[in-house]
Amino acid sequence: MAAYVVWFSRLASRLTGPRVWPVVGSLPGLIQHSERMHEWIADNLRANGGTYQTCICAVPALARRQGLVTVTCDPRNLEHVLKTRFDNYPKGPTYHAVFLDLLGDGIFNSDGDTWLFQRKTAALEFTTRTLRHAMSRWVCRSIHLRLLPMLQDASLKSGVVDLQELLLRLTFDNICGLAFGKDPETLAPGLPENAFAVAFDRATEATLNRFILPESMWRFKKWLRIGMEATLFRSVAHVDRYLSAVIKTRKLEIDDGQNHDDLLSRFIKKGTYSEAFLQHVALNFILAGRDTSSVALSWFFWLVSTHPHVERRILLELASVLHESRGPDTSAWLASPLTFEEVDRLVYLKAALSETLRLYPSVPEDSKHVVADDVLPDGTFVPAGSSITYSIYSAGRMKSVWGNDCLEFRPDRWLSPDGKRFEMQDSFRFVAFNAGPRICLGKDLAYLQMKSIAAAVLLRHRLHVAPAHRVEQKMSLTLFMKHGLKMNVHDRDMDSIASELRKTRQSAAAVPAEVVAAGA
């Protein structure tokens, strides 16, 4: 006991951040602040200059390596981990083991040559204009045939909708269409259950449950096939059967000369891959593309509804773009989906979406495994076998990085001084899409989808949070809203926006004449 007390005292004196307790380390603090974990981590990072070290297992021989966690949001450290010493900071064995049953050795659950091969193959596809057209087609169809009619029905009945639930279903249908060319139609009247979607959700939930339990415990439950591990086994089996049937059908269709532009078909045409590999390709992209966009849009609609001046500027920008491309008749603005060119010109809308992701990143925290001893740019020593958690949530909320107004929702920070151009921030200050070699391949497609959905909804409807509804963060790997996003839906009067746009243009046109008269 005396030896342990001496050892623990020395350990605790070297650590910064939250208080560390004997044996259990910083776990009591995590449990105590579990309902506001991301804010708690941000508070600790602010108090320690952007980096701190803690221990989740204060036991000799474990504390220095497996138990030690370095938490950071310092842009210099992020660039070091995600780019400069990329090979020294892989996903690691723990992450790989947790997701192995669901994702196999797919692109989001692999390192080294396995990851590099898939990355290069996928990168070639994501640069093609055909894939962008495919995404646009799926998005436009689901928006105008499903989402907008449901919102219009809610507006007529003065009802309340859970916008987060609708967006989750919308993006799931879109990403399934893009990944393997099948529409599960989860966004439909009555919000029906889809067996594949339900199995995928349960498999994801059971997989995330492994992060909570010690590895020995969930492996024991897996061996016995009890609890969530039994759910995971059944759900993964159902997902595998569904995708196996899709892949076999698609191969036959391609052999018959039928043309498909989804990712699965593109991989099939590239080479002779095993069925398991193709399944994991599809599942990895579904997992990456489904929750992230829908969660970001949920926070966006909430922020816009609580910041009327931002909503007004988005609407004026939409009106300006559509006036130039479709004329002054507002009915023509709503007659058809926005084109590529129209979506690309929505600069302020992209700034508002980026500002949303800065404050509420879809993946708030991520971690890496340390292969060899290293020293971070801020002087922090990280031993081999330990882990590094980089807080994406905190990175967007540091005064030292974003200024004193870092907690304000201010889209203008993403615009050029004249307000006409979008200026992307350094990827190690804005880490919502990751950075370095693992930066998100679907970043441009994500913006295309989010801008299309946001523009279509805001052109037609005013959204307000339902009375008594509480907007809170759900503590999970993805930044869901804990109670959903219950909103009242009202019809939008775009004629008033068009009238305001005309007055603004008339005022701008009158300025030069006044200046000339004053000079004379």
C-alpha positions as CSV (number, residue, x, y, z in Angstrom):
1,M,0.0,0.0,0.0
2,A,2.8,2.4,0.9
3,A,4.6,1.6,-2.3
4,Y,1.4,2.2,-4.3
5,V,0.8,5.6,-2.6
6,V,4.3,6.7,-3.5
7,W,4.0,5.5,-7.1
8,F,0.5,7.1,-7.5
9,S,1.6,10.4,-6.0
10,R,4.4,10.6,-8.6
11,L,2.0,9.7,-11.4
12,A,-0.6,12.2,-10.4
13,S,2.0,15.0,-10.1
14,R,3.0,14.5,-13.8
15,L,-0.5,14.6,-15.1
16,T,-2.6,17.7,-16.0
17,G,-6.3,18.1,-16.6
18,P,-9.1,16.5,-14.5
19,R,-8.4,14.9,-11.1
20,V,-6.9,11.4,-11.2
21,W,-8.0,8.8,-8.5
22,P,-6.2,5.7,-7.4
23,V,-6.9,2.6,-9.6
24,V,-9.8,4.1,-11.5
25,G,-7.9,7.2,-12.7
26,S,-10.0,9.9,-14.4
27,L,-13.1,7.6,-14.9
28,P,-15.1,9.1,-12.0
29,G,-14.8,12.5,-13.7
30,L,-16.0,11.1,-17.1
31,I,-18.9,9.5,-15.4
32,Q,-19.8,12.6,-13.4
33,H,-19.8,14.8,-16.5
34,S,-21.1,12.2,-18.9
35,E,-24.1,14.3,-19.8
36,R,-21.9,17.2,-20.9
37,M,-18.7,15.3,-21.7
38,H,-17.7,17.4,-24.7
39,E,-18.0,20.7,-22.8
40,W,-16.1,19.2,-19.9
41,I,-13.2,18.2,-22.2
42,A,-13.3,21.7,-23.7
43,D,-13.1,23.3,-20.2
44,N,-10.1,21.1,-19.3
45,L,-8.4,22.0,-22.5
46,R,-8.9,25.7,-22.0
47,A,-7.5,25.5,-18.5
48,N,-4.4,23.7,-19.8
49,G,-3.5,25.6,-22.9
50,G,-5.0,23.2,-25.4
51,T,-3.4,19.9,-24.3
52,Y,-3.6,17.7,-21.1
53,Q,-2.7,14.2,-20.1
54,T,-4.7,11.9,-17.9
55,C,-4.9,8.3,-16.9
56,I,-7.9,6.0,-17.1
57,C,-6.3,3.1,-15.4
58,A,-4.0,4.1,-12.5
59,V,-2.3,0.7,-12.2
60,P,1.5,0.1,-12.3
61,A,2.7,-1.2,-15.7
62,L,-0.5,-0.1,-17.4
63,A,-0.7,3.6,-16.5
64,R,2.2,4.7,-18.6
65,R,1.0,3.0,-21.8
66,Q,-2.5,1.6,-22.2
67,G,-3.9,3.8,-19.4
68,L,-2.4,7.1,-20.5
69,V,-4.5,9.4,-22.7
70,T,-3.2,12.6,-24.2
71,V,-6.1,15.0,-25.1
72,T,-5.4,17.9,-27.4
73,C,-7.0,20.5,-29.7
74,D,-3.9,22.5,-30.5
75,P,-3.6,22.9,-34.3
76,R,0.1,22.3,-34.2
77,N,-0.4,19.0,-32.5
78,L,-3.2,18.1,-34.8
79,E,-1.0,18.7,-37.9
80,H,1.7,16.6,-36.3
81,V,-0.6,13.7,-35.5
82,L,-2.8,13.7,-38.6
83,K,-0.1,14.6,-41.2
84,T,3.6,15.1,-40.2
85,R,3.9,11.8,-38.2
86,F,0.8,10.1,-39.8
87,D,2.4,6.6,-39.8
88,N,3.1,6.9,-36.0
89,Y,-0.6,7.5,-35.2
90,P,-2.9,4.8,-36.8
91,K,-6.4,3.9,-35.7
92,G,-4.8,1.1,-33.6
93,P,-5.7,-2.4,-32.4
94,T,-8.5,-1.3,-30.0
95,Y,-10.5,0.6,-32.6
96,H,-10.0,-2.1,-35.2
97,A,-11.2,-4.8,-32.8
98,V,-14.3,-2.9,-31.8
99,F,-15.5,-2.3,-35.4
100,L,-14.2,-5.6,-37.0
101,D,-17.5,-7.5,-37.0
102,L,-19.4,-4.7,-38.6
103,L,-16.9,-3.0,-40.9
104,G,-14.2,-5.7,-41.4
105,D,-11.1,-4.2,-42.9
106,G,-12.9,-1.4,-44.7
107,I,-11.4,2.0,-45.3
108,F,-12.6,3.4,-41.9
109,N,-11.3,0.5,-39.9
110,S,-8.0,-0.3,-41.4
111,D,-4.4,1.1,-41.4
112,G,-1.3,0.6,-43.5
113,D,-1.4,-1.0,-47.0
114,T,-5.0,-2.2,-46.6
115,W,-6.2,1.4,-45.9
116,L,-3.9,2.9,-48.6
117,F,-5.2,0.6,-51.4
118,Q,-8.9,1.3,-50.6
119,R,-8.1,5.0,-50.2
120,K,-6.5,5.3,-53.7
121,T,-9.3,3.3,-55.3
122,A,-12.0,5.4,-53.7
123,A,-10.2,8.7,-54.3
124,L,-10.3,8.0,-58.1
125,E,-14.1,7.6,-58.0
126,F,-14.8,10.6,-55.8
127,T,-13.0,12.9,-58.3
128,T,-15.4,11.9,-61.1
129,R,-18.2,14.2,-62.2
130,T,-20.4,11.2,-62.7
131,L,-20.5,10.4,-59.0
132,R,-21.5,14.0,-58.3
133,H,-24.3,13.7,-60.7
134,A,-25.4,10.5,-59.1
135,M,-25.5,12.2,-55.7
136,S,-27.4,15.1,-57.0
137,R,-30.0,12.8,-58.6
138,W,-30.6,10.9,-55.4
139,V,-30.7,14.0,-53.3
140,C,-33.1,15.9,-55.5
141,R,-35.5,13.0,-55.8
142,S,-35.7,12.3,-52.1
143,I,-36.0,16.0,-51.3
144,H,-38.8,16.8,-53.7
145,L,-40.7,13.5,-53.7
146,R,-40.5,12.8,-49.9
147,L,-39.1,15.4,-47.6
148,L,-40.9,18.5,-48.9
149,P,-44.4,16.8,-49.2
150,M,-44.0,15.7,-45.5
151,L,-43.1,19.2,-44.4
152,Q,-46.0,20.7,-46.5
153,D,-48.4,18.2,-44.8
154,A,-47.1,19.3,-41.4
155,S,-47.5,22.9,-42.3
156,L,-51.1,22.4,-43.4
157,K,-52.0,20.5,-40.2
158,S,-50.0,22.9,-38.0
159,G,-48.2,19.8,-36.7
160,V,-44.8,19.2,-35.2
161,V,-42.1,17.1,-36.9
162,D,-38.9,15.6,-35.6
163,L,-36.6,17.1,-38.2
164,Q,-33.6,15.1,-37.0
165,E,-35.5,11.8,-37.6
166,L,-36.6,12.9,-41.1
167,L,-33.1,14.0,-42.0
168,L,-31.6,10.7,-40.7
169,R,-33.9,8.8,-43.0
170,L,-33.3,11.1,-45.9
171,T,-29.5,10.8,-45.7
172,F,-29.8,7.0,-45.2
173,D,-31.8,6.7,-48.4
174,N,-29.4,8.9,-50.3
175,I,-26.2,7.2,-49.1
176,C,-27.6,3.7,-49.8
177,G,-28.5,4.9,-53.3
178,L,-25.0,6.3,-53.8
179,A,-23.2,3.3,-52.2
180,F,-25.0,0.4,-53.8
181,G,-27.8,1.8,-56.0
182,K,-30.7,0.6,-53.8
183,D,-33.3,2.9,-52.2
184,P,-34.5,1.5,-48.8
185,E,-37.3,4.2,-48.8
186,T,-37.1,4.8,-45.1
187,L,-38.4,8.4,-45.6
188,A,-42.0,7.7,-46.5
189,P,-45.4,8.6,-45.1
190,G,-45.8,6.9,-41.7
191,L,-42.0,6.5,-41.5
192,P,-42.1,2.7,-42.0
193,E,-39.5,0.3,-40.6
194,N,-37.0,-1.1,-43.1
195,A,-35.4,-4.4,-42.1
196,F,-32.0,-3.5,-43.5
197,A,-32.1,0.0,-41.9
198,V,-33.2,-1.5,-38.5
199,A,-30.5,-4.2,-38.6
200,F,-27.8,-1.6,-39.5
201,D,-28.9,0.7,-36.7
202,R,-28.8,-2.1,-34.1
203,A,-25.4,-3.3,-35.3
204,T,-24.0,0.2,-35.0
205,E,-25.5,0.7,-31.5
206,A,-24.1,-2.6,-30.4
207,T,-20.7,-1.9,-31.8
208,L,-20.5,1.5,-30.1
209,N,-21.4,-0.3,-26.8
210,R,-18.0,-2.0,-27.0
211,F,-16.3,1.4,-26.4
212,I,-18.0,1.5,-22.9
213,L,-17.0,-2.0,-21.8
214,P,-13.5,-3.3,-21.1
215,E,-12.3,-5.4,-24.1
216,S,-12.2,-8.6,-22.0
217,M,-15.8,-8.2,-21.0
218,W,-17.3,-7.6,-24.4
219,R,-15.2,-10.5,-25.8
220,F,-16.5,-12.8,-23.1
221,K,-20.1,-11.7,-23.9
222,K,-19.4,-12.3,-27.6
223,W,-18.1,-15.8,-26.9
224,L,-21.3,-16.5,-25.0
225,R,-23.4,-14.5,-27.5
226,I,-25.4,-12.7,-24.8
227,G,-26.7,-9.1,-24.4
228,M,-25.7,-6.6,-27.0
229,E,-23.2,-9.0,-28.6
230,A,-26.1,-11.4,-29.5
231,T,-27.9,-8.4,-31.0
232,L,-24.7,-7.5,-33.0
233,F,-24.3,-11.1,-34.3
234,R,-27.9,-11.3,-35.5
235,S,-27.9,-7.7,-37.0
236,V,-24.6,-8.2,-38.8
237,A,-25.8,-11.5,-40.2
238,H,-29.0,-9.8,-41.6
239,V,-26.9,-6.9,-43.1
240,D,-24.5,-9.5,-44.7
241,R,-27.4,-11.4,-46.3
242,Y,-29.0,-8.3,-47.7
243,L,-25.8,-6.9,-49.2
244,S,-24.8,-10.4,-50.5
245,A,-28.0,-10.5,-52.5
246,V,-27.5,-7.0,-53.8
247,I,-23.9,-7.8,-54.9
248,K,-24.8,-11.0,-56.7
249,T,-27.7,-9.2,-58.5
250,R,-25.4,-6.3,-59.5
251,K,-22.7,-8.6,-60.9
252,L,-25.2,-10.3,-63.1
253,E,-26.6,-6.9,-64.3
254,I,-23.1,-5.7,-65.1
255,D,-22.4,-8.9,-67.0
256,D,-25.5,-8.3,-69.0
257,G,-24.3,-4.9,-70.0
258,Q,-26.5,-2.8,-67.7
259,N,-24.9,0.5,-66.6
260,H,-24.9,1.6,-62.9
261,D,-23.1,4.6,-61.4
262,D,-23.1,3.7,-57.7
263,L,-19.8,3.1,-55.8
264,L,-20.4,-0.7,-55.5
265,S,-20.7,-1.1,-59.3
266,R,-17.6,1.0,-59.8
267,F,-15.6,-1.3,-57.5
268,I,-17.0,-4.4,-59.2
269,K,-15.8,-3.0,-62.6
270,K,-12.4,-2.2,-61.2
271,G,-11.3,-5.8,-60.5
272,T,-12.1,-9.2,-59.0
273,Y,-12.8,-8.3,-55.3
274,S,-14.3,-10.8,-52.9
275,E,-17.9,-10.5,-51.8
276,A,-16.8,-9.7,-48.2
277,F,-14.6,-6.9,-49.4
278,L,-17.4,-5.4,-51.5
279,Q,-19.8,-5.6,-48.5
280,H,-17.3,-3.8,-46.3
281,V,-16.8,-1.1,-48.9
282,A,-20.5,-0.4,-49.0
283,L,-21.0,-0.5,-45.2
284,N,-18.0,1.8,-44.5
285,F,-19.4,4.5,-46.8
286,I,-22.9,4.1,-45.4
287,L,-21.6,4.6,-41.9
288,A,-19.6,7.6,-42.9
289,G,-22.2,9.4,-45.0
290,R,-25.4,8.7,-43.2
291,D,-25.3,10.2,-39.7
292,T,-22.7,13.0,-40.3
293,S,-24.7,15.1,-42.8
294,S,-28.0,14.6,-41.1
295,V,-26.6,15.6,-37.7
296,A,-24.9,18.7,-39.1
297,L,-28.2,19.7,-40.8
298,S,-30.1,19.3,-37.6
299,W,-27.8,21.7,-35.7
300,F,-27.9,24.0,-38.8
301,F,-31.7,24.3,-38.8
302,W,-31.7,24.9,-35.1
303,L,-29.1,27.6,-35.2
304,V,-30.7,29.3,-38.2
305,S,-34.1,29.3,-36.5
306,T,-32.6,31.0,-33.5
307,H,-30.6,33.6,-35.5
308,P,-33.1,35.4,-37.8
309,H,-30.4,37.7,-39.3
310,V,-28.5,34.7,-40.6
311,E,-31.7,33.2,-42.0
312,R,-32.6,36.5,-43.8
313,R,-29.1,36.7,-45.4
314,I,-29.5,33.0,-46.6
315,L,-32.9,33.8,-48.1
316,L,-31.6,37.0,-49.8
317,E,-28.7,35.1,-51.3
318,L,-31.1,32.4,-52.6
319,A,-33.4,35.0,-54.0
320,S,-30.5,36.8,-55.7
321,V,-29.1,33.6,-57.3
322,L,-32.6,32.4,-58.5
323,H,-33.5,35.9,-59.8
324,E,-30.5,35.8,-62.0
325,S,-31.0,32.3,-63.3
326,R,-34.8,32.0,-63.4
327,G,-36.1,35.5,-63.5
328,P,-38.3,37.5,-61.0
329,D,-41.3,35.1,-60.8
330,T,-41.0,33.4,-57.4
331,S,-43.2,30.5,-58.6
332,A,-40.3,29.6,-61.0
333,W,-37.9,29.5,-58.1
334,L,-39.9,26.6,-56.5
335,A,-40.8,24.8,-59.7
336,S,-37.7,22.6,-59.9
337,P,-34.7,21.5,-57.9
338,L,-31.6,23.8,-57.8
339,T,-29.0,23.0,-60.4
340,F,-25.3,22.4,-59.8
341,E,-24.5,26.0,-60.9
342,E,-27.1,27.5,-58.6
343,V,-26.0,25.4,-55.6
344,D,-22.3,26.3,-56.2
345,R,-23.1,30.0,-56.0
346,L,-24.6,29.8,-52.5
347,V,-21.6,31.2,-50.8
348,Y,-23.2,32.5,-47.6
349,L,-25.1,29.2,-47.1
350,K,-21.9,27.2,-47.3
351,A,-20.4,29.6,-44.7
352,A,-23.4,29.1,-42.4
353,L,-23.0,25.3,-42.8
354,S,-19.3,25.5,-42.1
355,E,-19.9,27.6,-39.0
356,T,-22.4,25.0,-37.8
357,L,-19.7,22.3,-38.2
358,R,-17.2,24.4,-36.4
359,L,-19.4,24.7,-33.3
360,Y,-21.2,21.3,-33.6
361,P,-19.0,18.9,-35.5
362,S,-20.7,15.6,-36.4
363,V,-17.9,13.6,-34.8
364,P,-16.9,15.6,-31.7
365,E,-13.9,13.5,-30.6
366,D,-11.6,11.0,-32.3
367,S,-8.5,9.1,-31.1
368,K,-5.3,7.5,-32.4
369,H,-2.9,4.9,-31.2
370,V,0.8,5.8,-30.5
371,V,3.2,3.4,-32.2
372,A,6.5,4.8,-31.0
373,D,7.6,7.3,-28.4
374,D,7.2,10.9,-29.7
375,V,7.1,14.5,-28.6
376,L,4.3,16.8,-29.8
377,P,5.1,20.3,-31.1
378,D,3.9,21.9,-27.8
379,G,6.5,19.8,-25.9
380,T,4.2,17.0,-24.6
381,F,5.8,13.6,-24.5
382,V,3.6,10.7,-25.7
383,P,4.9,7.1,-25.0
384,A,4.4,4.2,-27.3
385,G,1.2,2.2,-26.5
386,S,-0.7,5.2,-25.2
387,S,-3.5,6.9,-27.1
388,I,-4.2,10.5,-28.3
389,T,-7.7,11.9,-28.3
390,Y,-8.1,15.0,-30.5
391,S,-11.2,17.0,-29.6
392,I,-12.8,18.4,-32.7
393,Y,-15.5,19.9,-30.6
394,S,-13.0,21.9,-28.5
395,A,-10.9,22.9,-31.6
396,G,-13.8,25.1,-32.8
397,R,-14.3,26.7,-29.4
398,M,-10.8,28.0,-28.4
399,K,-10.2,31.8,-28.2
400,S,-6.6,31.3,-29.0
401,V,-7.6,29.8,-32.4
402,W,-10.9,31.6,-33.4
403,G,-10.8,34.8,-31.4
404,N,-12.9,36.1,-28.5
405,D,-16.1,35.5,-30.5
406,C,-15.4,31.8,-30.9
407,L,-18.7,30.8,-29.2
408,E,-20.8,33.0,-31.5
409,F,-22.6,31.7,-34.6
410,R,-21.0,34.1,-37.2
411,P,-20.9,32.8,-40.8
412,D,-19.1,35.9,-41.9
413,R,-15.8,34.6,-40.5
414,W,-15.8,32.2,-43.6
415,L,-16.1,35.0,-46.2
416,S,-13.6,37.2,-47.9
417,P,-13.6,40.9,-46.8
418,D,-16.0,41.8,-49.7
419,G,-18.3,39.0,-48.7
420,K,-18.4,37.5,-52.2
421,R,-16.1,34.5,-51.8
422,F,-16.0,31.5,-49.4
423,E,-12.6,31.1,-47.8
424,M,-11.9,27.7,-46.3
425,Q,-10.0,27.8,-43.0
426,D,-6.8,25.8,-42.3
427,S,-7.8,22.1,-42.0
428,F,-6.0,21.7,-38.7
429,R,-8.0,24.6,-37.2
430,F,-11.3,23.3,-38.7
431,V,-11.1,19.5,-38.3
432,A,-14.8,18.6,-38.9
433,F,-13.8,16.7,-42.1
434,N,-10.6,15.3,-40.5
435,A,-7.3,16.4,-42.0
436,G,-4.1,15.0,-43.5
437,P,-4.1,11.8,-45.6
438,R,-7.4,10.7,-44.0
439,I,-9.3,13.9,-44.9
440,C,-12.9,13.1,-45.8
441,L,-13.2,12.0,-49.5
442,G,-16.8,12.9,-49.6
443,K,-16.4,16.5,-48.3
444,D,-17.6,18.1,-51.5
445,L,-20.5,15.7,-51.9
446,A,-21.5,16.4,-48.2
447,Y,-21.6,20.1,-48.9
448,L,-23.6,19.5,-52.1
449,Q,-26.2,17.4,-50.2
450,M,-26.4,19.8,-47.2
451,K,-26.7,22.9,-49.4
452,S,-29.4,21.3,-51.6
453,I,-31.5,20.2,-48.6
454,A,-31.1,23.5,-46.7
455,A,-32.0,25.6,-49.7
456,A,-35.0,23.5,-50.7
457,V,-36.4,23.6,-47.1
458,L,-35.7,27.3,-46.3
459,L,-37.2,28.5,-49.7
460,R,-40.5,26.9,-48.8
461,H,-40.8,26.9,-45.0
462,R,-40.1,28.8,-41.8
463,L,-39.1,26.5,-39.0
464,H,-39.4,27.2,-35.2
465,V,-38.5,24.9,-32.3
466,A,-41.6,23.5,-30.7
467,P,-42.6,25.0,-27.4
468,A,-41.1,23.3,-24.4
469,H,-38.8,21.2,-26.6
470,R,-35.2,21.0,-25.2
471,V,-32.3,20.9,-27.5
472,E,-29.5,18.9,-25.8
473,Q,-26.4,17.0,-27.0
474,K,-26.5,13.2,-26.9
475,M,-23.3,11.7,-25.6
476,S,-22.3,9.4,-28.3
477,L,-19.6,9.1,-31.0
478,T,-21.9,11.2,-33.3
479,L,-23.3,14.5,-32.0
480,F,-27.0,13.7,-32.1
481,M,-29.6,15.8,-30.4
482,K,-30.7,13.8,-27.3
483,H,-34.5,14.4,-27.7
484,G,-34.5,14.9,-31.5
485,L,-35.4,18.3,-33.1
486,K,-39.1,18.9,-32.7
487,M,-40.1,21.9,-34.9
488,N,-43.2,23.7,-36.1
489,V,-43.4,24.2,-39.8
490,H,-44.9,27.2,-41.5
491,D,-45.2,28.2,-45.2
492,R,-42.6,30.8,-46.4
493,D,-43.7,33.9,-48.3
494,M,-40.9,34.3,-50.8
495,D,-42.6,37.3,-52.4
496,S,-41.6,39.5,-49.5
497,I,-38.0,38.3,-49.8
498,A,-38.1,39.1,-53.6
499,S,-39.5,42.6,-52.8
500,E,-36.7,43.2,-50.3
501,L,-34.1,42.1,-52.9
502,R,-35.5,44.5,-55.4
503,K,-35.3,47.4,-52.9
504,T,-31.7,46.4,-52.0
505,R,-30.7,46.4,-55.7
506,Q,-32.4,49.7,-56.4
507,S,-30.6,51.3,-53.5
508,A,-27.2,49.9,-54.6
509,A,-27.9,51.2,-58.2
510,A,-28.8,54.7,-56.9
511,V,-25.5,55.1,-55.0
512,P,-23.2,55.9,-58.0
513,A,-25.6,58.6,-59.3
514,E,-25.7,60.3,-55.9
515,V,-21.9,60.2,-55.7
516,V,-21.6,61.7,-59.2
517,A,-24.1,64.5,-58.2
518,A,-22.2,65.2,-55.0
519,G,-19.0,65.5,-56.9
520,A,-20.5,67.9,-59.4
